[in-house]
Amino acid sequence: MNHSHPQRIKDKDNHFATQKQKVYHAFADCPKTMLMVAVETNILRANICRYVAQWETEGRISLVKSGICPISKHRAGFYANQTTV
C-alpha cells in the first residue's frame, strides 16, 4: 500500500529543483569536474551526473576540457555552464 502524501511529493520535487539550481550555479564560477561540484555542494555525484547529462542535451552546459581532477587525481572532464563558456 502506498502512503505517499501529496505534500511529501511536492517537498521532494522542491528539494531536487533546489539541488539542480545549486549544481548549475556551481558550474558558473569556473570549469569544474562533477566530483569537485559534489564536494562543494554536498550533493551526490550520481545526481550531478544526471543533471549534467540533461543539460548537455539541452545545450546549457558543455565539456570544456579534460584534465586531472584535483580531488581524485584521475583524468576527468571539466564542465561549465553556458554563461561561463
KAKAFEN-V548448 format. One record per residue. N is the residue number from 1. PHI is phi in radians with two decimals (none if undefined). Layout:
n->N phi->PHI
n->N phi->PHI
This chain:
n->1 phi->none
n->2 phi->-1.63
n->3 phi->-1.84
n->4 phi->-1.09
n->5 phi->-1.76
n->6 phi->-0.95
n->7 phi->-1.15
n->8 phi->-1.10
n->9 phi->-1.13
n->10 phi->-1.11
n->11 phi->-1.08
n->12 phi->-1.12
n->13 phi->-1.07
n->14 phi->-1.11
n->15 phi->-1.05
n->16 phi->-1.26
n->17 phi->-1.13
n->18 phi->-1.14
n->19 phi->-1.03
n->20 phi->-1.02
n->21 phi->-1.12
n->22 phi->-1.06
n->23 phi->-1.14
n->24 phi->-1.04
n->25 phi->-1.18
n->26 phi->-1.12
n->27 phi->-1.40
n->28 phi->-1.41
n->29 phi->-1.09
n->30 phi->-2.85
n->31 phi->-1.02
n->32 phi->-2.46
n->33 phi->-1.44
n->34 phi->-1.10
n->35 phi->-1.16
n->36 phi->-1.04
n->37 phi->-1.21
n->38 phi->-1.07
n->39 phi->-1.20
n->40 phi->-1.12
n->41 phi->-1.73
n->42 phi->1.08
n->43 phi->-1.97
n->44 phi->-0.98
n->45 phi->-1.09
n->46 phi->-1.04
n->47 phi->-1.17
n->48 phi->-1.08
n->49 phi->-1.03
n->50 phi->-1.11
n->51 phi->-1.12
n->52 phi->-1.09
n->53 phi->-1.05
n->54 phi->-1.13
n->55 phi->-1.18
n->56 phi->-1.10
n->57 phi->-1.16
n->58 phi->-1.48
n->59 phi->1.32
n->60 phi->-1.66
n->61 phi->-2.54
n->62 phi->-2.56
n->63 phi->-1.31
n->64 phi->-1.64
n->65 phi->-2.78
n->66 phi->-2.08
n->67 phi->-2.93
n->68 phi->-1.56
n->69 phi->-1.20
n->70 phi->-1.17
n->71 phi->-1.59
n->72 phi->-1.48
n->73 phi->1.13
n->74 phi->-2.04
n->75 phi->-1.13
n->76 phi->-2.69
n->77 phi->-1.53
n->78 phi->-1.83
n->79 phi->-1.93
n->80 phi->-2.52
n->81 phi->-1.37
n->82 phi->-1.17
n->83 phi->-1.31
n->84 phi->-1.54
n->85 phi->-1.24
